Amino acid sequence: MAASDLVHVIEENHRALDAFVKGDPEPLKKLFSQRDDVTLANPFGPAVRGWSLVAETMERAASNYSEGEATRFDPVAEHVTADLAYTVEVERFRSKVGGADDTSPLALRVTTIFRREDGAWRIVHRHADPITSPRSAASVLEQ
């Protein structure tokens, strides 16, 4: 599985994210590993581990979006080895969020880790949060 194969999977991931902000988690779920060590940390809740919790979390997260579209993916870093790869990107979307009447722009800082499984790249970890600009030191304090 060459690095060029990963390029295809990243493009597929971007198309799946476009569906996700329309409220459809299924294309993204198909790209994830279904092994016990798969993890997901999204902006709507704590990190989870294991396929059943990851799938449930994706379904709940996608239900927060409707009528959206992916507008841009800004790459920050990428690294590929024979069996592992990661990307760091800022993902940009427009979507109705949380039942809003109008679409709004949103951006997520995302790290995605891919692993080769049975000859195919699978997402084994995804961390997404809305921190895309500098913040004060106090912003990390629990309130």
C-alpha positions, 0 to 999 in steps of 0.5 A: 500500500503506497503513499499514493494510496493514502492520497486516495483515502484522504480524498475519500475522507474529505468527501465523507466529511462533506456528507457528515456535515449534511447529517450523514455519518455512514461514509465516514464510518466506512473509513474507520477501523472497527478494531477495539483500539479505534479512538475518536475525540470530537468537539461534542464530547469526551474521547471514546475507544472501541468501535461501538462507542466510536460509531455511536459518537459519530452518529450523535455528532452528525445529528448536530449538522444539516444542509452543510458542505465542506468548503476547504481543507487546509493541510498543516502536516502529513507523514506516511510510513509503511503501516501508519500515517497521519494528517493535521488539517484545518477542516472548513465547512458551512452547515446548520449546527444544532438545529439552527435556521441558517448555515454558519461557517465552522472550522476544526483543527483535526489530527487523523491517524491512519493504519494499514489493515488487511491491505487498506488504510483505515482511520484508527484515531481522529481528534477534532476541536474548534481551536484554530486561532491563538487563545489565552492561557486561561482558556485551558482552565476548567470553569 
